[in-house]
Amino acid sequence: MIEISPTQRRALRAAAHHLKPVVSISQKGLTPSVLAEIDRCLKAHELIKLRLYGIEREVREALFLEICTALDCAEVQHIGNLLVLWRENPKDATPQKFPEGRKALAPAARRKAEPATKKQAAARSETRSQKR
């Protein structure tokens, strides 16, 4: 299990605030397939939320600890039925490879916005002349 500093924990809690739960654990509990899904999500996102359904408070604490030790991740937060986990992605991860002759798609270049009306064109030229 990874230990994190209080400063790191505070920053991770703030970053996790807007996240939606990506894995749910309910009736069958923590199965190997659920652990594999949590591991995949941690590899993809680093910081994830889990939602627990119908699990008692004492069992939640043990479940949180079991997940963190099994997947070598850090406990960030546990509020009610939500758990927040973090694990840093490995730095030596190889980038995605493409077949020979193909390259990764580059983002499309943006076009310069043209003014829609005469009034907008006049306003744009006026602001440009003021900046000079």
N, C-alpha and C positions, 0 to 999 in steps of 0.2 A: 504494500500500500504506500502511495506517495504522500509525503507530508508537505504541506504548503504553509507559507507564512500568513499571518493575519492580513497583511497588506494585499498579498496575492488573492486571498480568499475574498476580501472585500471587492476587489476589481472583478473577479470571476462572478460573484453574486450579482454585481451590477450588469455585467455582460449577459448573464443568463436570465435577467428579468423579463425580457421580451420573447424569450424562446417558448415554443410550444413543446409539450412532451412528445418524444419520438418513439418511445417504447412504453407499453403498458404491461403490468404484471397483475394477474388476477387469480382466479380459482386454482389453477394448477401450480402456482408459485413459480419458483426459479428453476426452470428446466434448462437442459443444455442448449436447446434452440433459442431460448430467450437470452442466455448468456452470449451466444454467438451473435445474435442481433445487436445486443448492447456493444459488443466488441467492434462490430462493423460500423456502428454509428459513431463510436469514439474515434475510430480511424478516420472517418470521413469529416467529422465536425470538431473534435477535441472536447467541446463542452456540450453536454446534453442534459435534458430533463427526462425523468422517468415518472410515470404515474402508477400508483398502487391502488388496486380496487379490493375492498373487502379484507384487508389484512390488518390485524390488531397492532396496536402501538408497540408492544414489546417485540413482536415478530419483525416489525419494520426496521427497528434498530439492528437486529441480527442480520436481516436481509441486506441492509445497506453495507454492513461490515463484510459480509460474505462476498458481495459483488466487488467491492473495492479490493479485497485480498485476491480474489480469483483473477481479476482483470488488471491488477496493478494500476489502479487509478486513484484519484484523490476524492475524498468526501468534501464537497463544497458547501452544500446546504441540505437540510432536511426540514421541511415545513409541512406538517400534516401528511397528506398522501403524495407529496411531490419530493423527489430526490434530484439533486443536481450533482453530476459527476464530471470530472475533468481528467484528461490524460493528454500529455503533450505528444504530438505526432513525431515520429522519429525523423531526425534531420537527414539521414541518409536514404530517404525514400526516393526511389527512382521515378523520374517523370514518365508519363504515359507514352508508350511507343506507338508509332503509326507504321503501317505497311510501307515497303519501299516505294518511293515516288510520291507519297502523300505527305502533306505537312499539316500541322495543326491549323485550324481555322483561325484567322486573325479577326479581331473585331472590325466591323464595317466602319469606314471613315465617315465622319459626319459632314453633311453639306452645310455650307454657310446659309444661315437663315435669311431669306429675302423678306423685305417688308411686305405685309399684306395689303396695305392701303397707302395712299399718298400722304395721309396724316402721319402714319408710322414712319414712312421714309423721311419726312421733314423732321420729325422728332429725333430720329437716329442721327441724321446729319448734323443737327443742332447740338446734340450732346457730344459728338465727335469734335466739333469745332471748339467747344468749351474746354475740352480736355487738353487741347494743344496749347 
